[in-house]
Amino acid sequence: MSKKREVPGQQSWLEAMPEAVIESAQEAAPEPVQESTHETTPEPSTALPGGFRLQQLQVYNWGTFHGQVWRFCPDGHNALLTGDIGSGKSTLVDAITTLLVAPQRIDYNKAAGAEKKERSLRSYVLGHYKSERVESTGAVKPVALRDAGHYSVLLGVFVNAELGQSVSIAQVFYWGKDLHGQPARFYVGAERALSITDHFADFGSDLAVLKKRLKALKAELFESFPPYQAWLRRRLGIDNEQALE
């Protein structure tokens, strides 16, 4: 069964975004994590094909999906993602790609047919949403929703309905003392359903607290992509590494 999911228009979302959310991009500490009111509503359950299927994708501080947890819930079905130009369709596709594909093999915004390097991991984590010209120099620079005091999370939950098993994978992005270069990250794998609101929030500014919490949930943490991908392939039963390229 296929499902059609519509992404709220970016223009209307930005206009409706609370002032406190916009201002939080200037704060030094991570803001409280809240659930988006634009969560998709699952349709009545029907029989699913075998194997692990994507139940839901959650993003926090990814592109212009800012300040709260946004969820895309195909619930194991095939899904058609639709929306206006600039509404965030490619942003969500790139989130899934980031979770599954090695960083050096990713061309962001490819789903929209854009030129290579138009978007980057850095632009997604900072939340670049427009460009403006500097009057003194005439140079054009991007304008970001977030600064070094923020972190970002991507989370995918896969479910095998026949076996009654869940597998979650996540990536957490953060900055050092400045915003130069690309953000740092660590990878997470867990043989259970995780959520950003319940398991990746309220840890202050100390990532060690977050990592300790995840380990207490018996999640496995990785500092690089290859062992994370190998863990995922074993759990999902993917024999060939090229299947994720």
C-alpha positions in Angstrom: 0.0 0.0 0.0 1.3 3.4 -0.9 0.9 6.5 1.2 1.0 10.1 0.1 2.7 12.5 2.6 2.5 16.2 2.2 5.2 18.5 3.6 3.9 21.8 5.0 4.9 24.8 2.9 8.2 26.3 4.1 6.9 29.9 3.5 3.8 29.4 5.7 5.8 27.5 8.3 8.4 30.3 8.7 5.6 32.9 9.0 3.9 30.8 11.7 7.1 30.0 13.6 6.9 31.4 17.1 9.2 34.3 17.8 10.9 32.4 20.7 12.0 29.7 18.3 13.6 32.2 16.0 15.4 33.9 18.9 16.7 30.6 20.2 19.2 30.5 17.3 21.1 33.2 19.3 21.2 31.3 22.6 24.4 29.6 23.8 22.7 26.5 25.3 20.6 23.9 23.4 16.9 24.7 23.4 14.3 22.4 24.9 13.2 19.8 22.4 9.5 19.9 21.4 7.4 17.8 19.1 6.2 19.4 15.9 2.5 20.0 15.4 3.0 18.8 11.8 3.4 15.2 12.7 1.9 12.9 10.0 -1.1 10.8 11.0 -0.7 7.1 10.3 -3.4 5.4 8.2 -5.1 2.2 9.3 -2.5 -0.7 9.5 -2.4 -3.2 6.6 -0.2 -6.2 6.0 3.4 -5.2 5.3 6.0 -6.8 3.1 8.6 -8.9 4.9 11.9 -7.5 6.1 12.7 -4.3 7.9 10.8 -1.2 6.6 11.1 2.4 7.6 8.6 3.2 10.2 9.5 6.8 10.8 12.1 9.4 10.3 12.7 12.1 12.9 14.7 15.3 12.4 15.7 18.0 14.9 17.5 21.2 13.8 18.1 19.9 10.2 17.9 22.5 7.5 14.9 24.7 8.1 13.2 22.1 10.2 14.2 24.0 13.3 13.7 24.1 17.0 11.4 21.1 17.4 11.2 17.4 16.4 9.7 16.8 12.9 8.4 13.4 12.0 7.8 11.6 8.7 5.9 8.4 9.3 5.5 6.0 6.4 4.8 3.2 8.9 6.5 0.6 6.8 4.6 1.4 3.6 5.7 2.9 0.3 5.3 6.6 0.5 5.1 9.5 -1.9 6.4 12.8 -0.5 4.8 15.8 -2.0 4.8 19.6 -1.4 5.5 23.0 -2.8 8.9 24.0 -4.1 11.1 24.9 -1.1 8.8 23.0 1.4 11.5 20.6 2.5 11.1 17.5 0.4 14.7 17.2 -0.6 15.7 18.1 3.0 14.0 15.0 4.3 15.4 12.8 1.5 18.8 14.1 2.3 18.2 13.2 6.0 17.5 9.6 5.1 20.5 9.6 2.8 22.8 10.9 5.6 21.6 8.1 7.8 22.3 5.3 5.3 25.1 6.4 2.9 28.8 7.0 3.6 29.6 10.8 3.9 32.0 10.9 1.0 29.4 9.4 -1.3 26.6 11.9 -0.7 25.6 14.6 -3.1 23.0 16.7 -1.2 19.9 18.0 -2.9 20.3 15.5 -5.7 16.6 14.7 -5.5 15.8 18.2 -6.7 18.3 18.0 -9.6 20.5 20.7 -8.1 24.1 21.4 -8.9 26.6 19.5 -6.8 27.7 21.3 -3.5 24.6 23.6 -3.5 23.9 22.2 -0.1 26.2 20.5 2.4 26.2 18.9 5.8 27.4 22.2 7.2 24.5 24.2 5.7 21.9 21.6 6.9 23.2 21.6 10.5 23.5 25.4 10.7 20.1 25.8 9.0 21.0 28.1 6.1 17.8 29.5 4.7 18.7 32.5 2.6 21.7 34.6 1.4 22.3 38.3 1.9 24.8 40.7 0.6 27.3 42.4 2.8 27.2 46.1 1.9 30.8 46.9 2.9 32.3 44.2 0.7 29.6 43.2 -1.8 30.1 39.6 -0.9 27.2 37.2 -0.5 26.9 35.2 2.7 24.4 32.6 3.9 22.1 33.4 6.8 21.7 30.6 9.4 19.0 29.7 11.9 21.5 28.2 14.4 24.9 28.8 15.8 27.5 26.7 17.7 25.3 26.4 20.8 22.9 24.1 19.0 23.0 20.4 18.1 21.2 18.4 15.5 19.8 14.9 15.4 18.7 12.5 12.6 16.9 9.4 13.6 15.4 6.5 11.6 13.3 3.7 13.1 13.0 0.4 11.1 10.5 -2.3 12.0 10.2 -5.9 10.9 6.5 -6.6 11.5 6.8 -10.3 11.0 9.5 -10.7 13.6 8.2 -7.9 15.9 11.6 -6.3 16.0 12.7 -2.7 15.8 16.1 -1.2 14.9 17.0 2.5 15.3 19.9 4.4 13.8 20.8 8.0 14.6 23.4 10.6 14.0 24.1 13.5 16.4 25.9 16.6 15.1 27.6 19.3 17.1 30.2 22.1 16.9 33.4 22.7 18.7 34.5 26.2 19.7 33.7 27.8 16.3 31.7 27.2 13.2 34.6 26.7 10.8 34.6 23.5 8.7 32.2 20.7 9.1 30.3 19.7 12.3 31.5 16.8 14.4 29.2 13.8 14.9 28.7 10.4 16.4 26.6 7.5 15.3 24.1 5.5 17.2 22.5 2.0 16.7 19.9 0.4 19.0 17.8 -2.8 18.7 14.8 -0.9 19.9 12.6 2.0 18.9 14.1 5.3 20.0 12.8 8.8 19.8 14.5 12.2 19.8 12.2 13.7 22.4 12.5 10.8 24.9 16.2 9.8 24.4 18.2 12.7 22.8 17.0 15.7 24.8 17.4 17.3 28.2 21.1 16.6 28.7 22.2 20.2 29.0 25.3 21.1 27.0 27.4 18.0 28.0 27.4 15.3 25.3 28.9 12.9 27.7 25.6 12.8 29.6 23.8 12.0 26.4 26.2 9.2 25.5 26.0 7.7 28.9 22.2 7.7 28.7 22.2 6.0 25.3 24.6 3.4 26.5 22.3 2.7 29.5 19.6 1.9 26.9 22.0 -0.7 25.4 22.6 1.5 22.3 25.9 1.2 20.6 27.9 4.3 19.8 30.4 4.8 16.9 32.8 7.5 16.1 33.0 6.7 12.4 30.7 5.6 9.6 32.2 2.1 8.6 31.4 0.3 11.9 28.1 2.0 12.2 27.1 0.9 8.7 28.4 -2.7 9.4 26.2 -2.8 12.5 23.2 -1.6 10.5 23.8 -4.1 7.7 24.0 -7.0 10.2 20.8 -6.0 11.9 18.8 -5.4 8.7 20.2 -8.4 6.9 21.9 -6.5 4.1 24.6 -8.7 2.7 26.1 -6.3 0.1 27.6 -3.0 1.1 26.8 -1.5 -2.3 23.1 -1.8 -1.5 23.5 1.3 0.6 25.4 3.4 -2.0 
